[in-house]
Amino acid sequence: KKPRFDPFRDDLPPVIAMCVGFLEEHALDVEGIFRLSGEFKKVEAIIKSFEQGAPIHWNSQTDPHLVAGVLKSWLCQLDSPLLTYELNESFIVAQAAKTEDERLKRIASVLCLLPPGNLMIFDKLVGMFVKIAAHCDVNKMAENNIAIVFAPTLLRYN
């Protein structure tokens, strides 16, 4: 069963809030975070618990790769990718701008077209990505590595 997600919600889904909060607190220095994932059955069971509204309890002993796996898997299981099929072509065109400044302006314009719930999640993820990349000397997850891991999940090409 796919995760339920209302793109017009005005708060973060609990799975996003909890995963990002945990990862920012416990995983900034974990080498290869997002490259390794937790055990599939455990990841699926946790996602199911979130979907049923069951309380999830993580602590400093929780495997960060498991939490990262829950986050990635939840995003992969959405009916539509976070950056939406409708905007795929717009993101590609925006990325083709000749200068970095123009590229950033175009991408920002496309992001404004996302449903509010999608944009809220994307904003939360980018904040976490910045913190993870700031520790790339330890975790080996510089911006390019994060992009390699997450682009297929966030965009999903048909």
C-alpha positions as CSV (number, residue, x, y, z in Angstrom):
1,K,0.0,0.0,0.0
2,K,1.3,3.4,-1.0
3,P,1.8,6.2,1.6
4,R,-1.0,8.6,1.8
5,F,0.0,12.2,1.2
6,D,-2.1,15.3,0.7
7,P,0.0,17.8,-1.4
8,F,-2.1,20.6,0.0
9,R,-1.5,19.8,3.7
10,D,-0.1,22.7,5.7
11,D,2.1,20.7,8.0
12,L,4.9,18.2,7.5
13,P,4.0,14.5,7.4
14,P,5.2,12.9,10.7
15,V,7.5,10.5,8.8
16,I,9.3,13.5,7.3
17,A,9.5,15.5,10.5
18,M,10.8,12.5,12.5
19,C,13.2,11.2,10.0
20,V,14.8,14.6,9.2
21,G,14.9,15.5,12.9
22,F,16.6,12.2,13.8
23,L,19.1,12.4,10.9
24,E,20.0,16.0,11.7
25,E,20.7,15.1,15.3
26,H,22.3,11.7,14.9
27,A,23.6,11.1,11.4
28,L,25.5,14.2,10.2
29,D,28.8,12.3,10.8
30,V,27.7,8.9,9.6
31,E,29.8,7.8,6.6
32,G,27.7,7.1,3.5
33,I,24.4,8.1,5.0
34,F,21.7,7.5,2.3
35,R,24.0,5.2,0.4
36,L,23.3,2.3,2.7
37,S,19.7,1.5,3.7
38,G,18.2,-0.3,6.6
39,E,16.8,-3.8,6.4
40,F,13.8,-3.7,4.0
41,K,11.3,-5.5,6.2
42,K,12.1,-3.1,9.1
43,V,11.8,-0.1,6.8
44,E,8.4,-1.2,5.5
45,A,7.2,-2.0,9.0
46,I,8.1,1.5,10.2
47,I,6.4,3.2,7.2
48,K,3.3,1.1,7.9
49,S,3.4,2.2,11.5
50,F,3.6,5.9,10.5
51,E,0.7,5.4,8.1
52,Q,-1.4,3.9,10.9
53,G,-0.5,6.8,13.2
54,A,1.3,4.5,15.6
55,P,4.0,6.2,17.8
56,I,7.5,5.7,16.6
57,H,10.3,5.9,19.2
58,W,13.9,6.4,18.1
59,N,16.9,7.1,20.3
60,S,20.7,7.4,20.0
61,Q,21.0,3.6,19.5
62,T,18.7,3.6,16.5
63,D,20.6,2.7,13.2
64,P,20.8,6.0,11.2
65,H,20.8,3.9,8.0
66,L,17.4,2.5,9.0
67,V,16.0,6.0,9.4
68,A,17.5,7.2,6.2
69,G,16.0,4.1,4.5
70,V,12.6,5.0,5.9
71,L,12.8,8.5,4.5
72,K,14.0,7.5,1.0
73,S,11.5,4.6,0.8
74,W,8.6,6.8,1.9
75,L,9.5,9.3,-0.8
76,C,9.9,6.6,-3.4
77,Q,6.5,5.1,-2.6
78,L,4.5,8.3,-3.2
79,D,2.1,8.1,-6.1
80,S,3.7,11.1,-7.7
81,P,7.3,12.2,-7.2
82,L,7.9,15.0,-4.8
83,L,8.9,17.4,-7.6
84,T,5.9,16.1,-9.7
85,Y,5.8,14.6,-13.2
86,E,4.1,17.8,-14.4
87,L,7.2,19.9,-13.6
88,N,9.9,17.5,-14.8
89,E,10.3,19.2,-18.2
90,S,10.4,22.6,-16.5
91,F,13.2,21.5,-14.1
92,I,15.2,20.2,-17.1
93,V,14.8,23.5,-19.0
94,A,15.6,25.5,-15.9
95,Q,18.8,23.4,-15.4
96,A,19.9,24.2,-18.9
97,A,20.4,28.0,-18.2
98,K,23.8,29.3,-19.3
99,T,24.8,30.9,-16.0
100,E,24.6,29.7,-12.4
101,D,22.6,32.8,-11.4
102,E,20.1,32.3,-14.2
103,R,19.8,28.6,-13.4
104,L,19.0,29.3,-9.7
105,K,16.4,31.9,-10.7
106,R,14.7,29.5,-13.0
107,I,14.8,26.6,-10.6
108,A,13.3,28.9,-7.9
109,S,10.5,29.9,-10.3
110,V,9.7,26.2,-11.0
111,L,9.8,25.3,-7.3
112,C,7.1,28.0,-6.7
113,L,4.8,26.0,-8.9
114,L,4.9,23.0,-6.5
115,P,1.9,22.2,-4.3
116,P,2.4,23.7,-0.8
117,G,2.9,20.3,0.9
118,N,5.5,19.2,-1.7
119,L,7.3,22.5,-1.3
120,M,7.3,22.3,2.5
121,I,8.8,18.8,2.3
122,F,11.4,19.8,-0.3
123,D,12.4,22.8,1.8
124,K,12.9,20.5,4.9
125,L,14.9,18.0,2.8
126,V,17.2,20.7,1.4
127,G,17.8,22.1,4.9
128,M,18.9,18.6,5.9
129,F,21.0,18.2,2.7
130,V,22.9,21.4,3.5
131,K,23.7,20.2,7.0
132,I,24.8,16.8,5.8
133,A,27.0,18.3,3.0
134,A,28.6,20.6,5.6
135,H,30.0,17.4,7.2
136,C,31.1,15.8,3.9
137,D,34.7,15.5,5.1
138,V,33.5,12.8,7.6
139,N,30.3,11.4,6.0
140,K,31.5,11.5,2.4
141,M,28.2,13.0,1.2
142,A,29.0,16.2,-0.6
143,E,26.3,17.9,-2.6
144,N,27.0,15.9,-5.8
145,N,26.7,12.6,-3.9
146,I,23.4,13.7,-2.3
147,A,22.1,14.7,-5.7
148,I,23.1,11.3,-7.2
149,V,21.2,9.5,-4.4
150,F,18.1,11.7,-4.3
151,A,17.5,13.0,-7.9
152,P,15.9,9.7,-9.0
153,T,13.7,9.7,-5.9
154,L,12.6,13.3,-6.1
155,L,12.1,13.5,-9.8
156,R,11.4,10.0,-11.1
157,Y,11.5,9.9,-14.9
158,N,8.8,8.1,-16.9
